[in-house]
Amino acid sequence: MLEITSKATRSQDQGANKGIYAFLGMREYFQYDPTGDYLHPQLQGYSLVDGNYFPVSPNALADGTFSLHSEVLGLELRLEAGKLRFYNPVTSQNLLSHEEEAAARQAAEERAHRLAAKLRKLNINPDNL
């Protein structure tokens, strides 16, 4: 479970929600404060042990990146320049953000259109391939 914390939700996130998620057996509970105004550190994680949440130990990487490991996801939640990123330690890559994924999809579509146009110039119908 990942919650975005704000002024309006902070006490609920730290109190009732935490208890509800523990009762429901949510194995992990992460909180992220995008503005850094309400949580210090602004990314926090908890692991469920015998019905209670205990803090996930943070890692500080050599470049100053703050990281929490999620056993459930098999990923690291990282703060990079204050922004939450999901990092796959198996591939050594960040998962794409929504914006990055949209840009990559647009670039792929533009490339496909350019290739289709080149094929048509060679009198090859790309729809028949």
Backbone as numpy.savetxt, mean C-alpha at the origin, in Angstrom:
# Nx Ny Nz CAx CAy CAz Cx Cy Cz
-6.07 -5.33 8.14 -6.92 -4.16 8.14 -6.02 -2.93 8.14
-6.34 -2.00 7.27 -5.62 -0.73 7.21 -6.65 0.38 7.31
-6.42 1.28 8.25 -7.30 2.44 8.40 -6.51 3.71 8.22
-7.16 4.67 7.58 -6.60 6.00 7.45 -7.13 6.79 8.64
-6.21 7.33 9.42 -6.59 8.05 10.63 -6.67 9.54 10.36
-7.65 10.16 10.98 -7.83 11.61 10.88 -8.26 12.15 12.24
-8.40 13.44 12.33 -8.85 14.06 13.57 -10.19 13.48 14.02
-11.08 13.28 13.06 -12.42 12.79 13.37 -12.45 11.31 13.77
-11.47 10.52 13.32 -11.54 9.07 13.58 -10.49 8.56 14.55
-9.56 9.41 14.97 -8.41 8.94 15.76 -8.83 8.17 17.01
-9.72 8.74 17.83 -10.07 8.06 19.08 -10.81 6.76 18.80
-11.65 6.73 17.77 -12.35 5.50 17.39 -11.35 4.45 16.91
-10.37 4.87 16.09 -9.37 3.94 15.56 -8.52 3.35 16.68
-8.13 4.17 17.64 -7.27 3.72 18.73 -8.05 2.92 19.78
-9.36 3.12 19.86 -10.16 2.49 20.90 -11.08 1.40 20.39
-12.32 1.80 20.11 -13.37 0.83 19.78 -13.03 -0.05 18.57
-12.53 0.57 17.51 -12.23 -0.23 16.31 -11.18 -1.29 16.60
-10.17 -0.89 17.34 -9.10 -1.84 17.69 -9.68 -3.05 18.43
-10.57 -2.79 19.37 -11.21 -3.87 20.12 -12.11 -4.73 19.25
-12.85 -4.11 18.36 -13.75 -4.85 17.47 -12.94 -5.75 16.55
-11.87 -5.22 15.97 -11.05 -6.01 15.05 -10.37 -7.18 15.78
-9.95 -6.95 17.01 -9.36 -8.04 17.79 -10.40 -9.12 18.05
-11.60 -8.70 18.41 -12.69 -9.64 18.66 -13.01 -10.45 17.40
-12.95 -9.80 16.25 -13.24 -10.48 14.98 -12.07 -11.35 14.50
-10.93 -11.25 15.17 -9.78 -12.08 14.81 -8.94 -11.55 13.66
-9.04 -10.23 13.39 -8.20 -9.63 12.34 -6.75 -9.76 12.79
-5.95 -10.52 12.05 -4.59 -10.84 12.48 -3.67 -9.64 12.55
-3.94 -8.63 11.73 -3.11 -7.43 11.73 -4.00 -6.20 11.61
-3.51 -5.12 12.18 -4.24 -3.85 12.16 -3.21 -2.74 11.97
-3.33 -2.03 10.85 -2.41 -0.93 10.56 -3.19 0.38 10.52
-2.53 1.42 10.99 -3.11 2.77 10.95 -2.11 3.69 10.26
-2.66 4.57 9.42 -1.82 5.51 8.69 -2.44 6.89 8.77
-1.63 7.86 9.13 -2.05 9.25 9.20 -1.32 10.00 8.09
-1.99 10.26 6.95 -1.32 10.87 5.80 -0.74 12.25 6.10
-1.32 12.98 7.02 -0.82 14.32 7.32 0.24 14.31 8.41
0.33 13.23 9.17 1.29 13.16 10.27 0.89 14.02 11.46
-0.37 14.43 11.51 -0.84 15.30 12.59 -1.36 14.55 13.80
-1.78 13.30 13.64 -2.48 12.62 14.72 -1.81 11.35 15.23
-0.99 10.73 14.42 -0.26 9.53 14.84 1.23 9.80 14.76
1.94 9.37 15.78 3.40 9.51 15.81 3.99 8.18 16.28
4.65 7.43 15.41 4.88 7.71 13.99 3.58 7.63 13.20
3.60 8.20 12.00 2.36 8.30 11.24 1.90 6.99 10.62
2.71 5.94 10.72 2.33 4.59 10.32 2.57 3.67 11.51
1.52 2.98 11.92 1.63 2.07 13.06 0.97 0.74 12.70
1.53 -0.33 13.25 0.98 -1.65 12.98 0.89 -2.47 14.24
-0.11 -3.34 14.26 -0.34 -4.21 15.41 -0.61 -5.62 14.91
-0.12 -6.58 15.67 -0.30 -7.99 15.36 -1.11 -8.63 16.48
-2.08 -9.45 16.13 -2.96 -10.08 17.10 -2.28 -11.32 17.69
-2.14 -11.32 19.02 -1.55 -12.45 19.74 -2.46 -12.75 20.92
-3.01 -13.97 20.95 -3.90 -14.39 22.03 -5.01 -13.37 22.30
-5.61 -12.85 21.25 -6.75 -11.96 21.39 -6.42 -10.51 21.66
-5.14 -10.16 21.73 -4.74 -8.78 21.99 -3.76 -8.31 20.92
-3.82 -7.01 20.64 -2.90 -6.42 19.67 -1.62 -5.96 20.35
-0.52 -6.30 19.70 0.80 -5.85 20.14 1.48 -5.16 18.97
2.24 -4.10 19.25 2.87 -3.34 18.16 3.80 -4.20 17.31
3.75 -3.96 16.01 4.69 -4.55 15.07 5.96 -3.72 15.16
7.09 -4.38 15.29 8.36 -3.66 15.39 8.71 -3.01 14.06
8.96 -1.71 14.09 9.32 -1.01 12.86 10.77 -1.26 12.48
11.05 -1.10 11.21 12.41 -1.17 10.69 12.76 0.18 10.09
13.95 0.66 10.39 14.44 1.88 9.75 15.50 1.45 8.75
15.24 1.71 7.48 16.18 1.33 6.44 17.31 2.35 6.34
18.38 1.96 5.67 19.57 2.81 5.57 19.26 4.19 4.99
18.27 4.26 4.10 17.93 5.56 3.49 16.94 6.37 4.32
16.62 5.87 5.54 15.70 6.58 6.42 14.26 6.19 6.26
13.97 5.27 5.34 12.60 4.82 5.12 12.13 4.04 6.34
10.91 4.31 6.77 10.26 3.63 7.89 9.45 2.48 7.32
9.57 1.28 7.89 8.95 0.10 7.32 8.34 -0.79 8.39
7.16 -1.35 8.09 6.51 -2.35 8.94 6.21 -3.57 8.08
6.53 -4.76 8.57 6.27 -5.98 7.81 4.89 -6.52 8.12
4.15 -6.90 7.07 2.86 -7.56 7.22 3.02 -9.03 6.89
2.86 -9.86 7.90 2.92 -11.32 7.69 1.75 -11.76 6.81
0.58 -11.17 7.03 -0.62 -11.55 6.29 -0.47 -11.27 4.81
0.02 -10.10 4.46 0.16 -9.71 3.06 1.46 -10.21 2.43
2.46 -10.49 3.26 3.78 -10.83 2.73 4.45 -9.62 2.11
4.05 -8.44 2.55 4.58 -7.18 2.03 5.08 -6.32 3.18
5.80 -5.28 2.82 6.18 -4.26 3.79 5.36 -3.01 3.50
4.89 -2.38 4.56 4.25 -1.09 4.44 5.34 -0.09 4.75
5.59 0.83 3.82 6.71 1.76 3.97 6.24 3.20 3.87
6.91 4.04 4.64 6.72 5.48 4.51 7.89 6.01 3.71
7.60 6.47 2.52 8.63 7.04 1.66 8.26 8.49 1.40
9.04 9.39 1.95 8.76 10.84 1.84 7.36 11.15 2.35
6.97 10.47 3.44 5.67 10.72 4.06 4.50 10.03 3.41
4.73 9.31 2.32 3.66 8.62 1.61 3.73 7.13 1.87
2.56 6.51 2.03 2.48 5.08 2.27 2.68 4.34 0.96
3.60 3.37 0.96 3.86 2.52 -0.19 3.86 1.07 0.28
3.45 0.18 -0.60 3.53 -1.25 -0.34 4.72 -1.78 -1.13
5.59 -2.51 -0.46 6.84 -3.00 -1.04 6.84 -4.52 -0.98
7.18 -5.14 -2.11 7.27 -6.60 -2.17 8.72 -7.01 -2.01
9.08 -7.62 -0.86 10.47 -8.01 -0.65 10.93 -9.13 -1.57
10.03 -9.90 -2.14 10.40 -10.99 -3.05 10.90 -10.42 -4.37
10.21 -9.40 -4.88 10.59 -8.81 -6.15 11.48 -7.57 -5.99
11.63 -7.13 -4.74 12.40 -5.91 -4.43 11.83 -4.69 -5.16
10.50 -4.62 -5.24 9.84 -3.50 -5.92 8.63 -3.03 -5.14
8.36 -1.73 -5.27 7.12 -1.18 -4.75 5.97 -1.63 -5.63
4.81 -1.87 -5.05 3.61 -2.05 -5.84 3.27 -0.68 -6.41
2.68 -0.66 -7.58 2.33 0.60 -8.20 1.22 1.30 -7.42
1.34 2.60 -7.30 0.25 3.39 -6.71 -0.85 3.49 -7.75
-1.99 3.97 -7.35 -3.10 4.14 -8.29 -2.69 5.03 -9.45
-2.01 6.14 -9.14 -1.58 7.07 -10.18 -0.55 6.43 -11.11
0.40 5.68 -10.54 1.43 5.02 -11.35 0.81 3.95 -12.26
-0.16 3.22 -11.72 -0.83 2.18 -12.52 -1.60 2.81 -13.67
-2.30 3.91 -13.41 -3.06 4.59 -14.47 -2.12 5.12 -15.54
-0.99 5.69 -15.14 -0.02 6.20 -16.12 0.57 5.07 -16.95
0.89 3.94 -16.30 1.45 2.80 -17.03 0.43 2.23 -18.01
-0.83 2.16 -17.59 -1.89 1.66 -18.48 -2.05 2.59 -19.69
-2.05 3.90 -19.42 -2.18 4.87 -20.53 -1.01 4.75 -21.49
0.21 4.61 -20.95 1.39 4.49 -21.81 1.31 3.22 -22.66
0.83 2.13 -22.07 0.71 0.87 -22.82 -0.34 1.00 -23.92
-1.45 1.67 -23.62 -2.49 1.86 -24.63 -1.98 2.73 -25.78
-1.23 3.79 -25.45 -0.68 4.66 -26.50 0.31 3.89 -27.37
1.12 3.06 -26.74 2.08 2.24 -27.49 1.36 1.27 -28.42
0.30 0.66 -27.91 -0.48 -0.28 -28.73 -1.09 0.43 -29.93
-1.59 1.65 -29.73 -2.16 2.41 -30.85 -1.09 2.75 -31.89
0.10 3.13 -31.40 1.20 3.44 -32.34 1.61 2.21 -33.13
1.70 1.07 -32.47 2.07 -0.17 -33.17 1.00 -0.57 -34.18
-0.26 -0.41 -33.80 -1.35 -0.74 -34.72 -1.30 0.15 -35.95
-1.02 1.44 -35.74 -0.91 2.37 -36.88 0.24 1.97 -37.80
1.36 1.57 -37.24 2.51 1.13 -38.07 2.15 -0.12 -38.86
1.46 -1.06 -38.24 1.05 -2.27 -38.94 0.11 -1.94 -40.10
-0.82 -1.02 -39.86 -1.75 -0.63 -40.93 -1.01 0.00 -42.11
0.06 0.78 -41.83 0.87 1.36 -42.90 1.55 0.28 -43.73
1.79 -0.88 -43.12 2.40 -2.01 -43.83 1.32 -2.92 -44.42
0.08 -2.42 -44.45 -1.07 -3.18 -44.96 -1.33 -4.46 -44.18
-1.09 -4.39 -42.89 -1.38 -5.52 -42.00 -2.46 -5.04 -41.04
-3.54 -5.79 -41.02 -4.63 -5.44 -40.10 -4.32 -6.01 -38.72
-4.07 -5.15 -37.72 -3.70 -5.65 -36.39 -4.85 -6.41 -35.72
-6.07 -6.18 -36.17 -7.21 -6.89 -35.58 -7.27 -8.35 -36.02
-6.51 -8.70 -37.06 -6.51 -10.07 -37.57 -5.34 -10.89 -37.01
-4.54 -10.28 -36.15 -3.38 -10.99 -35.62 -3.75 -11.82 -34.41
